Amino acid sequence: MKLKIEREVILAPLAGYTHSAFRRLCRRLGADRVYSELMNATGIIFRGEEKELAYFTDEERPIHLQLYGRNPEEIAQAAVKMVEKYRPEAIDINFGCSVKKVLKAKAAGYLLQFPEEMGRIVKETVEALKPYGVPVTAKIRLGFYEDTLEEIAENLLKAGVSAIALHPRLAKEGFSGHARWERIRDLKKIAGDVPVIGSGDVRSWREIDVKFEETGCNGVMIGRAALSNPWIFKEYKEKRDIRTGLKERVEFILEELSLMWEFFERERACKVIKAQISQIFKGIRGKAKLNDMVMRSKSCEELLSNLREVSNFGN
Ligand SMILES: Cc1cc2nc3c(=O)[nH]c(=O)nc-3n(C[C@H](O)[C@H](O)[C@H](O)COP(=O)(O)O)c2cc1C
C-alpha cells in the first residue's frame, strides 16, 4: 500500500512521554504526523493492555500506532484488533527498542539480528490489514551488533512495508556515538518510492532542511529535542527561533496535564508529567531549584500550586 509522506516533520515515539496529550500539543505546534509509543502485541491480544497507550483523538491524525512482539501471527492479530478499535492511519512495527525487557522477550530490537523474521512479521501484518486498507510501517536501527541495513531493508520492502523510519545507530550502541545520517541517504536509494523517515540527534529546526537536502528523505523525526523544546515544530514552520521563558513552559505543562486527565487517572497523570517537567525546564536559569520544588510535590494539588508559584518567578 502506498503511503504519501512528503517533507514531513514528525514527532518520534518516546515511551513514557508521547501520549495523546503531548502529541496533541505537538500537532498544534506544527508536527505533521505522530506515532504512539510501543505497545506489546501479546498484551493487547490476551489482556487488552493497550488502554491509555492507544488512546488518541482526531486532532492527532495522521497517527501510527506502534506494536512490538515476537511472533508474526500475534503481531498481525494485535494489529487487526487495533485497527478495528481505533482506525489509525498506519500500524508501525518496532524493530529498534533494546531495553532489557524486550530483549528478554526476543522482540523489537532483538529481531534486527534476524532480517528474514522481520520480513515475515511485516508480511503477515500487511496481509491481515489488507481488507482494512491500512498500511504497515516499520521503525528500525542499522542492525544489532553490526550494520546489516541493506539486508534488513530488502526483507521489509519485499514484505510490502509502506514506510521505513530509521534511527541510524546499532541497537547495542543505545544512544552513544551519533546517528549516521549518511545511512538514511543509502536507505533512500534502496527504498525506491517507499518513504524513508530519518530519526536521530536533530536538535534544532535549522538542521531539518539540511537533513532533507542531504539525504533526500521524506520525513525527519524529532524525539528528545521535542521534550525540552516542543516549539521546535513551530520554529521550523515559521523559520525563526522562538524563545520561551519559564511562564510559557509552565503553561505548556498545565495544558498538557489538563489534556492528560481525559485518559489518565488524575494522580497518575501528575506522576507521569514529572518526567516531562524536568525536560522542559532545561536551559532555564535556576533549573535545579525549580525542578526540586516541583519534584517534591506529593499530590496533584501540591504540584499545581508549586507550578503556579514557580511560574511567578518570572522569565
Ligand atoms: C525515552 C525514549 C523512549 C523511546 N521510546 C521509543 C518507542 O516507544 N518506540 C520507538 O520506536 N522508538 C522509541 N525511542 C527512540 C526514538 O523514537 C528516536 O528514534 C531516538 O530517540 C533518536 O531520536 P532523537 O535523537 O531525536 O531522540 C525512544 C527514545 C527515548 C529517548
The ligand as an ORCA input file, in Angstrom:
! r2SCAN-3c Opt
* xyz 0 1
  C      12.839      7.903     26.360
  C      12.800      7.319     24.969
  C      11.749      6.468     24.630
  C      11.680      5.931     23.327
  N      10.619      5.135     23.001
  C      10.504      4.664     21.730
  C       9.365      3.887     21.346
  O       8.449      3.633     22.125
  N       9.327      3.432     20.057
  C      10.324      3.712     19.155
  O      10.240      3.290     18.006
  N      11.396      4.458     19.488
  C      11.498      4.938     20.749
  N      12.575      5.732     21.068
  C      13.536      6.113     20.015
  C      13.127      7.451     19.392
  O      11.905      7.359     18.712
  C      14.199      8.010     18.430
  O      14.339      7.164     17.323
  C      15.543      8.198     19.113
  O      15.387      8.801     20.381
  C      16.511      9.067     18.267
  O      15.938     10.320     18.001
  P      16.233     11.667     18.873
  O      17.720     11.838     18.905
  O      15.523     12.732     18.063
  O      15.676     11.452     20.228
  C      12.682      6.247     22.362
  C      13.738      7.081     22.736
  C      13.812      7.626     24.009
  C      14.941      8.556     24.364
*
